[in-house]
Amino acid sequence: MPKFLLDENLSHETAEFLNSLGYDTKIVAQFRLDGANDEKIAEKAATTSRILITLDLDFGEMYSLGIQKNLGVVVLRLRNQTVESINLALKTLLDSQILKQKENYRALIIVEEGKIRIRKKS
């Protein structure tokens, strides 16, 4: 089962939601990374084997450039960024079974309304 790290642009309520579903989920503040730069957050996600969940498109670029090895990222590209909308989008992702495949733990997954895209490093 995947473990998650939520970027600071996501609510602790989303961490609680994922934890209630049985997923080991931490927020960056639990690693004392409040205000840290993207590279440090990506490094922590990679070194703790957690998939980073974020609203920040820069992490998608960081993934594509291969700046951090072993990084898995879920980028939420949602018009409605309420906690409820974010939790629903994550539930849809989890229900899709995409993360049942361990190779997707190190993929870039982009979640939009009604669409999930996966990009893997070659």
C-alpha positions in Angstrom: 0.0 0.0 0.0 1.5 3.4 -0.9 2.4 6.0 1.7 1.8 9.7 1.1 3.4 13.0 1.9 1.1 16.0 1.5 2.6 19.3 0.4 1.9 22.3 2.6 -0.7 23.6 0.1 -3.0 20.8 1.1 -5.1 20.6 4.3 -4.4 18.4 7.3 -8.0 17.4 6.8 -6.9 15.6 3.6 -4.2 13.8 5.5 -6.8 12.7 8.1 -9.1 11.6 5.3 -6.4 9.4 3.7 -5.4 8.1 7.1 -9.0 7.1 7.7 -8.9 5.1 4.5 -5.9 3.2 5.9 -3.1 5.0 4.1 0.0 6.1 6.0 -0.1 9.9 5.3 2.0 12.6 6.6 2.1 16.4 6.0 5.3 18.3 5.5 5.0 20.0 8.9 5.5 16.6 10.5 9.0 16.5 9.1 9.6 20.2 10.0 9.6 21.2 6.4 7.2 24.1 6.6 8.4 26.7 4.2 11.1 24.4 2.8 12.0 24.6 -0.9 10.6 22.1 -3.4 13.9 20.2 -3.6 13.9 19.4 0.1 10.3 18.3 0.1 10.9 16.1 -2.9 14.0 14.6 -1.3 12.0 13.8 1.9 9.3 12.2 -0.1 11.8 10.1 -2.0 13.9 9.1 1.0 10.9 8.1 3.0 9.3 6.2 0.1 6.2 8.4 0.0 4.3 9.6 -2.9 4.1 13.4 -2.9 0.6 14.9 -3.3 0.5 18.5 -4.3 -1.3 21.3 -6.1 2.1 22.8 -7.1 2.8 22.2 -10.8 6.6 22.8 -10.2 6.8 19.2 -8.8 5.6 17.9 -12.2 8.4 19.7 -13.9 10.9 18.5 -11.3 9.8 15.0 -11.9 10.1 15.4 -15.7 13.6 16.7 -15.4 14.6 13.8 -13.1 15.9 16.2 -10.4 15.0 13.7 -7.7 15.4 10.0 -8.2 12.7 7.6 -6.9 10.2 10.4 -6.7 6.5 9.7 -7.2 4.2 12.7 -7.5 0.5 13.2 -7.7 -0.3 16.7 -9.0 -3.9 17.8 -8.5 -5.0 20.1 -11.3 -8.5 21.0 -10.0 -10.5 24.1 -10.6 -12.3 23.6 -7.3 -9.6 23.2 -4.6 -11.8 22.8 -1.5 -10.9 20.0 0.9 -14.0 18.2 -0.2 -13.1 18.4 -3.9 -9.5 17.4 -3.3 -10.6 14.4 -1.1 -13.1 13.3 -3.8 -10.4 13.5 -6.5 -8.0 11.4 -4.3 -10.7 8.9 -3.6 -11.3 8.6 -7.4 -7.6 8.0 -7.9 -7.4 5.4 -5.2 -10.6 3.6 -6.5 -9.0 3.5 -10.0 -6.5 0.9 -8.9 -3.7 2.9 -10.5 -1.7 2.7 -7.3 -2.2 -1.0 -6.9 0.7 -1.3 -9.3 4.0 -0.6 -7.5 5.7 0.8 -10.6 3.2 3.7 -10.4 4.6 4.7 -7.0 7.4 6.4 -8.9 5.3 7.9 -11.7 3.9 11.4 -12.2 0.2 11.1 -11.9 -1.9 14.1 -12.9 -5.4 14.2 -11.6 -7.9 16.5 -13.3 -11.7 16.6 -13.2 -12.8 13.4 -15.0 -9.3 12.4 -16.1 -6.1 10.8 -14.7 -2.9 10.8 -16.6 0.2 8.8 -15.8 3.8 9.6 -17.0 6.6 7.3 -16.2 10.3 7.8 -16.5 11.9 5.9 -19.4 
